[in-house]
Amino acid sequence: MANEGLPTRKDFLLAMAGAALLPHTLPAQTGPGKLLIVVAHPDDEYACAATTYRLVRELGWTADQAILTDGESGYRYATLAEVFYGTGLTHEGDGRARLAAIRKQEAVRAGKVLGIRQHYFLDQKDAGFATDASSADSRNWDRPRLRAFLDDLLAGERYDAVFTLLPTAETHGHHRAATLLAMEAVSAMPEDRRPLVLGVDARAKAAGPATFRGADPLLVFDRTAAFGYRNALNYQIVVNWVIAEHKSQGLFQIEYGKADSEQFWLFDISGPYAVQRAHCGPLGALL
């Protein structure tokens, strides 16, 4: 994704200086916002689950999700799910025949946890990968159809933010492809109508500070932030609820508790004064 960018530290400082000269251009906005999550597979919403829950369930946002593929290639670790669902899933033919429908229902149930208003299943065939997820091929996708759908959705709904997965070199090739499509669609919008576009990576805090293409994350959401009676609760509980709904993805269940933060990078295609818009707009409640 060579032509996707992030604001550098210099850009940030210049933008902050510019904002100081335009005090009436970016007034603070109150009230809830609207979020669109654009991902490749059912279960990818895991990466931003705690933040989405906070925005929707606690701060009153509206959230929709666009899932680009049918997820039918996720059959490798479905052994436990075969018993749960009472049908064969682990052989490729069985998995491809049955998993698309199962994973849609899993995504809907996980969405109920997060408060997702609308799921858009775009049903591109998930061709999977051989041994290396980062090399997963998306050339079979109907890109004009996907772009047309995203263009229309973004124009009609006027989202405040778009969450998608951080397109690192190591991530699943479909994740990068979904992020690129979302960014292309936003880039085609007039600058003054663009939502903030953020790439998210669910990470362990113990791994230390992270950068992406030389930039620091705009937002780090701590899944272990304590609250409730005697501070006994945290947002990792919500993440675990989401993971548990995706029962067909056996290996995914191992992710319980491993990533305890959600880190978001703001892409510079978000339009003019994106950093200030983030702080002054409804997303500012998290910053």
N, C-alpha and C positions, 0 to 999 in steps of 0.2 A: 504494500500500500504506500508507494513512494510519494504520492501527492496528497496524502492526508497530513495535517499539521497540528501542532500544539503551540500555544503561546510560550515563547521563551521568557526568561526572567526579565530581559530587557523590554520585551513587549508588554509584560505585566506592569512594569514601572511606568512606561510611557503611557499606557492606557489609564493608569491611576492618575497620572498627572493631567491627562486630557479630561478625565471625568471631573476633576476639581475645577476645571474651567467651564464646565457645563452643568451647573448645579440644578438647573430646571429641566434638563433633557431627560434625566433618568430618575424620576421620583420613585420613592419606595412604594412598592405595590403590596397591598394587603389582600388577604383572602387566599383560598386554596388554589392550586394550579392543576394543570392537566399533563399527564405523563404518557408517553408511548414507549413501550419496550419492544425492540426489534431484535429477534434472535433466530438462530438457525434451527434449533431442535426443541421439542418439549423437554423440559428440565433445565434449560439454560437460564431461566429466570432465577435460579438458585443464587447466581452471583450477586444479584442486587435485591435479594429477598427481604433482608432486614430493613434496608432503606425504603423499599417500596411499601412495606408494612407500616413503617413510621409515617410516610407521606400520606398514604391512603387511609389507614385505619385510625390514625391519631391526629393527623393534620388536615384531613378532609379532602385530599386530592382525589381526582378521577384518574384512573389508569386503565389503559388498553394494552393488549399485547399482540404483536404480529409474529407468528411462528412460520418460518419459510419452508421447512421440509416436513415430511410426514414421519420422520424418525424410524422408519421401518428397518434400518440396518442395526438397531440396538439390540441384537439378539444374543450376543456372545455371553453375557452374564445373566441370562434370564432363567437360570435353573430353578431358583426359589420361586420365581413368579409363575412357573409352570404349575406348581402345586396350588398356589394361591388362586390363579385364574382357571385352573382345571383344563388347560389346553397346552399343546406342544408349542414351544416358542424358541428353543435353543438351536434347532436346525435352521439353516438359512431360509429354506423354502417356507417353513412354518412361520418363522419370525416375520418375513416380509409379507406374508399373507395376512397376519393377524395383528402385528404390533402397531400399525398406523392407527387403527381404531382404538386400541387399548391406550396408547400414549396420548391420544386426544383427551380421553376421559381423565387420565392422570393429570394432564395439564389443567383441565377445568377444575378438578378438585383442589389442586395446588393453588389455582387462581382464587378459589373461594377463601383460602387462608389469607391471601394477600389483599383481597378486595378488588380483583381485576373486574372491570365492568364488561369488557368485550374481548373475546379471543378471535383473532383472524387467522384461520388455518389456511395457508397458501399452498400446501400439498405438493411441493416439489419432491420428486422421488429422492430419498436419501440413499445415494449409491454407496455410502460408507467408505472404508479405506482398508488397505491390506494389513499393514503393520504400524504405520506412522500416521497418527491423527493429523499432524500438521500438514500432511500432503493430501488430505482428503480433497477430492475433485468436485467442483460445482459447475462444470461446463455443461452438464445436462439440464441445469435450471433454465426456465423460461425467463430470462432477465428482462426483456421488454415488458412482459406481463407484470413481473414483480415491481419494476420501476413505476409502471403506470398505476398500480395499486397504491404504492407508497406515496406517489405524487398526489393522487386524489385524496388519500386519507390525511396527509399533512395539510393540504390546502383547506380541506373541509373542517378539520377539528381544531386547528390553531393550538397545537400543544405548546406548553411552556418548556418542556424538556423531553429529550429522547435518550433513553438508556440503551446501550448496546455493549457487546463484550469487547474488551481491550484487544486490539489486533496485534498481539505480540507474534514474533516469529515462531514461538513454540506452540501457540494455541492451535486448536482444531482448524483445518482449512476452511470448513464451513462457517466457523465463527468469523474469521476474517472476511469471508465473502459477504456474509450478512451485514457486517459493519460497513463494508465498502458501499453496498447498495443503499443503506440508510443515509450514509454521508453524501452519496451522489444525489439522492432525492432532496436532501436539505440544501445542498449547494445550488440546486436549480431554482430555489425559492428566492424571491426578493429579499435582500439582506435585512430589511426592517421587519420581516415577517418570520424569520427563521427561529425555531426553537433552539435552546441550548442543547448541544449534542455531547454526551459524556460517555466515555468508554470505561467500563468497570472491570476490575480484577478482584476476585475474592482471595485474600491472602492471609497467611499467619502473621500476626504482629511480631512474633519471635524472629521472623526472617529479616527484620530490620527495615529501614526506610527504602522505598522503591521510587524509581524514576522511570519514565517512558519517553524515549526520544529526547532525553535531556531535561524533561520537565517534571516537576513535582505534581502529585495529585492535588486537585482543587478541593476535594472533599474526602475525608476518611471517616467512615461510619463504623463505630466500634460495636460489634455484635455482642460483646460481653458487658456493655454498659449496664450497671445494676440499677434496679428500681423495684418498686413493690414492697410488700411487707418484709421488713428487715433486710431490704435490698437483696432478696433471695432470687429474684427473677432477672432475666436478661433476654436480648433479642436472639440469642443463639437458639432458644426454645422455638421461636417462630421458624427459623431456618430449618430446624430439625423436623418440624411439622411438614414443611414443604418437601424436604428430601423424602420423608416417609410416604408421601403420596405417589412418588414415582417408583412403584414397586417393581416394575418390569426391568429397571436398570440396577441390577444387583450390585455391581461394582460401585455405583454412585452412592450407595448406602454407607460405604466406608468413609465418605466425606464428613460424617457427623463430627462436628467439633474441630475439624482440622483447620479450617479457615475462620479466623475470629475477627476479621475486618473486611470491609468493602471499600475499595479505593477507586476513586473516580477522577479521570483526567478529562479536562474540557478541551474539545477540538476547536481550532480557530475558524472552522467553517461556520461556527455559530453566529457569525455576524459581528457588526461593530459593537465595541464596548461589552464583549461577552462576559468578561469577569465582573464588571460592574453590574450588568444585568442579572448575573447570578446572585450577587449580594443584595441588590435592591428588589428583586422579584420574589416570588413565592418560595423559590429554592433557598433563599437567604435564611429561612428558619433553621436550616441544617448547618449553615456555615458560621 
